[in-house]
């Protein structure tokens, strides 16, 4: 099946131009969002957290970086839930077998904002490498950007993209764990409770949700085959790779939680 990359006629040309403007504006908005939240975190943190002024410059930079990654995670999780659950964009009772081709300006704008975030974060990761994360973070961001770009430019398979984006719901717990550790609260009850929340959140959003992804794809494979070739093979390969990464991280999270709970019981 052909994709939406080729257009003919004045109306189609205008549609392409409008789509490109929306995408460009949303990408720029995502980058601007990161900059504003980064600056806000740098401004408010010394006023609210006593540990912040005592940190060295690299740690403060990571503190602010995690501020905008948390903001993006909350934004994209809420947007994904709305598009997947609340709205009828991917409702089969409304769209039938065309769900795989369902796209709206809203969904494209959300993906554009996420692209802006990944561009900003990846730029900082490269600039300060490896302070903000090693090669696994670079690999994760590149895979995510590749998949989003294919989906937003073709208008296909956005349902599956938003399932993967919903897995970002675990990011606030990851960042809170780092914040608590950095501010000297690793032995606190909040650290233990956050560890439990991270374990459960990861189990739901990055393990069970990906299982749902594969099951849905299996039962809707007649729709998946409508996706243009590169997008089709990406759906079959990128998600499994991310799943393996999620499983490895889940193993580390599980070991960390067991260790944290053991220490907490020992202190009691």
VEXDREN-2710 file (C-alpha; in Angstrom, 1 decimal):
% VEXDREN-2710
k/r/px/py/pz
1/UNK/0.0/0.0/0.0
2/UNK/1.3/3.5/-0.8
3/UNK/1.8/6.0/1.9
4/UNK/0.9/9.6/2.4
5/UNK/4.3/10.9/1.3
6/UNK/3.3/11.9/-2.2
7/UNK/0.5/14.5/-2.9
8/UNK/-0.9/16.1/-6.0
9/UNK/-3.0/19.2/-6.6
10/UNK/-3.2/22.6/-4.9
11/UNK/-5.3/21.4/-2.0
12/UNK/-3.0/18.6/-1.3
13/UNK/0.0/20.9/-1.5
14/UNK/-1.7/23.3/1.0
15/UNK/-2.4/20.3/3.2
16/UNK/1.2/19.2/3.2
17/UNK/2.4/22.8/3.9
18/UNK/-0.1/23.1/6.8
19/UNK/1.0/19.7/8.2
20/UNK/4.7/20.7/8.0
21/UNK/4.0/24.0/9.8
22/UNK/2.2/22.2/12.6
23/UNK/5.0/19.7/13.0
24/UNK/7.7/22.4/12.9
25/UNK/5.8/24.6/15.4
26/UNK/5.2/21.7/17.8
27/UNK/8.9/20.6/17.6
28/UNK/10.0/24.2/18.4
29/UNK/7.4/24.2/21.2
30/UNK/8.8/21.1/22.7
31/UNK/12.4/22.5/22.6
32/UNK/11.1/25.8/24.2
33/UNK/9.2/23.8/26.8
34/UNK/12.5/22.1/27.8
35/UNK/14.3/25.4/28.0
36/UNK/11.7/27.1/30.1
37/UNK/11.3/24.2/32.6
38/UNK/15.1/23.9/32.8
39/UNK/15.4/27.6/33.7
40/UNK/12.4/27.4/36.1
41/UNK/14.0/24.4/37.9
42/UNK/17.3/26.4/38.2
43/UNK/15.4/29.3/39.7
44/UNK/13.0/27.6/42.1
45/UNK/15.2/24.8/43.3
46/UNK/17.6/26.9/45.5
47/UNK/14.5/28.4/47.1
48/UNK/12.7/25.2/47.9
49/UNK/15.5/22.6/48.4
50/UNK/18.3/23.2/50.9
51/UNK/20.5/20.5/49.2
52/UNK/20.5/22.2/45.8
53/UNK/23.0/25.0/46.5
54/UNK/25.5/22.5/47.9
55/UNK/25.6/20.5/44.7
56/UNK/28.4/20.9/42.2
57/UNK/27.6/22.4/38.8
58/UNK/27.3/19.1/36.9
59/UNK/24.8/17.7/39.4
60/UNK/22.8/20.9/39.4
61/UNK/22.7/20.7/35.6
62/UNK/21.3/17.1/35.8
63/UNK/18.8/18.2/38.5
64/UNK/17.4/20.8/36.1
65/UNK/17.5/18.4/33.1
66/UNK/15.4/15.9/35.1
67/UNK/13.0/18.7/35.7
68/UNK/12.0/19.0/32.1
69/UNK/12.1/15.3/31.5
70/UNK/9.6/14.9/34.3
71/UNK/7.4/17.7/32.8
72/UNK/7.5/16.0/29.4
73/UNK/6.7/12.6/30.9
74/UNK/3.6/14.0/32.6
75/UNK/2.5/15.9/29.5
76/UNK/2.9/13.0/27.1
77/UNK/1.3/10.5/29.5
78/UNK/-1.8/12.6/29.9
79/UNK/-2.0/13.2/26.1
80/UNK/-1.5/9.5/25.4
81/UNK/-4.3/8.5/27.8
82/UNK/-6.6/11.1/26.2
83/UNK/-5.9/9.9/22.7
84/UNK/-5.9/6.2/23.4
85/UNK/-8.8/6.0/25.9
86/UNK/-10.9/9.1/26.1
87/UNK/-11.1/10.4/22.5
88/UNK/-12.4/8.3/19.7
89/UNK/-9.4/8.7/17.4
90/UNK/-8.5/5.0/17.7
91/UNK/-11.9/3.7/18.4
92/UNK/-12.6/0.7/16.1
93/UNK/-16.3/1.2/16.4
94/UNK/-15.8/4.6/14.8
95/UNK/-13.0/4.0/12.4
96/UNK/-13.1/0.2/11.7
97/UNK/-10.1/-1.1/9.9
98/UNK/-8.7/2.3/9.3
99/UNK/-7.4/2.8/12.9
100/UNK/-3.9/2.2/11.7
101/UNK/-4.2/5.2/9.4
102/UNK/-5.9/7.5/11.9
103/UNK/-4.2/10.8/12.4
104/UNK/-5.3/14.3/13.6
105/UNK/-3.6/17.6/14.1
106/UNK/-3.7/17.0/17.9
107/UNK/-1.9/13.7/17.7
108/UNK/0.7/15.1/15.3
109/UNK/1.3/18.1/17.6
110/UNK/1.8/15.9/20.6
111/UNK/4.3/13.8/18.7
112/UNK/6.0/16.9/17.5
113/UNK/6.4/18.2/21.1
114/UNK/7.9/14.9/22.1
115/UNK/10.3/15.1/19.2
116/UNK/11.3/18.5/20.5
117/UNK/11.9/17.0/23.9
118/UNK/14.0/14.2/22.6
119/UNK/16.0/16.6/20.4
120/UNK/16.7/18.9/23.4
121/UNK/17.5/16.0/25.8
122/UNK/19.7/14.2/23.3
123/UNK/21.6/17.4/22.6
124/UNK/22.3/17.8/26.3
125/UNK/23.3/14.1/26.6
126/UNK/25.8/14.5/23.8
127/UNK/27.1/17.8/25.1
128/UNK/27.7/16.5/28.6
129/UNK/28.3/12.8/27.8
130/UNK/28.3/10.6/29.8
131/UNK/27.1/12.8/32.7
132/UNK/23.4/12.6/31.8
133/UNK/23.4/9.0/30.7
134/UNK/25.4/6.4/28.7
135/UNK/25.0/4.9/25.3
136/UNK/21.8/3.1/26.3
137/UNK/20.1/6.5/26.7
138/UNK/21.4/7.6/23.3
139/UNK/20.1/4.4/21.7
140/UNK/16.7/4.7/23.4
141/UNK/16.3/8.3/22.3
142/UNK/17.3/7.6/18.7
143/UNK/14.9/4.7/18.4
144/UNK/12.1/6.8/19.9
145/UNK/12.8/9.7/17.5
146/UNK/13.1/7.4/14.5
147/UNK/9.7/5.8/15.2
148/UNK/7.9/9.1/15.9
149/UNK/9.3/10.7/12.7
150/UNK/8.1/7.7/10.6
151/UNK/4.7/7.8/12.2
152/UNK/4.1/11.6/12.1
153/UNK/5.3/12.0/8.5
154/UNK/3.3/9.1/7.2
155/UNK/0.2/9.5/9.4
156/UNK/0.3/5.8/10.1
157/UNK/0.6/3.5/13.2
158/UNK/0.1/6.4/15.6
159/UNK/-1.9/4.1/17.9
160/UNK/1.2/2.1/18.6
161/UNK/3.4/5.1/19.0
162/UNK/1.2/6.5/21.7
163/UNK/1.2/3.1/23.5
164/UNK/5.0/3.4/23.6
165/UNK/4.9/7.1/24.6
166/UNK/2.6/6.2/27.5
167/UNK/5.5/4.2/29.0
168/UNK/7.1/7.5/29.8
169/UNK/4.7/7.6/32.8
170/UNK/7.4/5.8/34.8
171/UNK/9.9/8.7/34.3
172/UNK/8.7/10.9/37.2
173/UNK/9.3/8.0/39.6
174/UNK/12.8/7.4/38.2
175/UNK/13.6/11.1/38.6
176/UNK/12.1/11.3/42.1
177/UNK/14.3/8.4/43.1
178/UNK/17.4/10.3/41.8
179/UNK/16.3/13.5/43.5
180/UNK/15.8/11.8/46.9
181/UNK/19.2/10.1/46.6
182/UNK/21.0/13.3/45.6
183/UNK/19.4/15.3/48.4
184/UNK/20.5/12.7/51.0
185/UNK/17.1/11.1/51.6
186/UNK/18.0/7.6/50.4
187/UNK/17.1/6.2/53.9
188/UNK/13.8/8.0/54.1
189/UNK/10.3/6.4/53.9
190/UNK/9.6/8.4/50.8
191/UNK/12.5/6.7/49.0
192/UNK/11.1/3.3/49.9
193/UNK/7.5/4.2/48.9
194/UNK/8.8/5.7/45.6
195/UNK/10.7/2.5/44.9
196/UNK/7.6/0.5/45.3
197/UNK/5.7/2.9/43.0
198/UNK/8.5/2.7/40.5
199/UNK/8.4/-1.1/40.5
200/UNK/4.6/-1.2/40.1
201/UNK/4.6/1.6/37.5
202/UNK/7.3/-0.1/35.5
203/UNK/5.5/-3.4/35.6
204/UNK/2.3/-1.8/34.2
205/UNK/3.6/0.8/31.8
206/UNK/6.7/-0.9/30.4
207/UNK/6.0/-4.6/30.8
208/UNK/2.3/-5.3/30.7
209/UNK/1.6/-2.4/28.3
210/UNK/4.1/-3.7/25.8
211/UNK/2.5/-7.2/26.1
212/UNK/-0.7/-5.5/25.2
213/UNK/1.1/-3.8/22.3
214/UNK/2.2/-7.2/20.8
215/UNK/-1.2/-8.9/21.5
216/UNK/-3.1/-6.0/19.8
217/UNK/-0.7/-6.1/16.8
218/UNK/-1.2/-9.9/16.5
219/UNK/-5.0/-9.6/16.4
220/UNK/-4.9/-6.6/14.1
221/UNK/-2.1/-7.7/11.8
222/UNK/-4.3/-7.2/8.7
223/UNK/-4.3/-3.5/9.6
224/UNK/-0.6/-3.5/10.5
225/UNK/0.2/-4.8/7.0
226/UNK/-1.2/-1.7/5.5
227/UNK/1.7/0.4/7.0
228/UNK/4.3/1.4/4.4
229/UNK/7.3/-1.1/4.4
230/UNK/9.8/0.8/6.5
231/UNK/7.2/1.6/9.1
232/UNK/5.9/-2.0/9.1
233/UNK/9.3/-3.5/9.8
234/UNK/10.0/-0.8/12.4
235/UNK/6.9/-1.8/14.2
236/UNK/8.1/-5.4/14.2
237/UNK/11.6/-4.5/15.4
238/UNK/11.8/-1.3/17.5
239/UNK/9.2/-2.3/20.1
240/UNK/10.9/-5.7/20.8
241/UNK/14.3/-3.9/21.2
242/UNK/12.7/-1.4/23.7
243/UNK/11.1/-4.3/25.5
244/UNK/14.4/-6.0/26.0
245/UNK/15.8/-2.8/27.4
246/UNK/12.8/-2.4/29.6
247/UNK/13.2/-5.9/31.0
248/UNK/16.9/-5.3/31.8
249/UNK/16.0/-2.1/33.6
250/UNK/13.1/-3.8/35.4
251/UNK/15.6/-6.4/36.7
252/UNK/17.8/-3.7/38.1
253/UNK/14.8/-1.9/39.6
254/UNK/13.6/-5.1/41.2
255/UNK/17.0/-5.8/42.7
256/UNK/17.2/-2.2/43.9
257/UNK/13.8/-2.4/45.5
258/UNK/14.6/-5.6/47.3
259/UNK/17.8/-4.1/48.6
260/UNK/16.0/-0.9/49.8
261/UNK/13.2/-2.8/51.6
262/UNK/15.8/-5.1/53.3
263/UNK/17.7/-2.0/54.6
264/UNK/14.4/-0.4/55.7
265/UNK/13.5/-3.5/57.7
266/UNK/17.0/-3.7/59.2
267/UNK/16.7/-0.1/60.5
268/UNK/13.4/-0.9/62.1
END
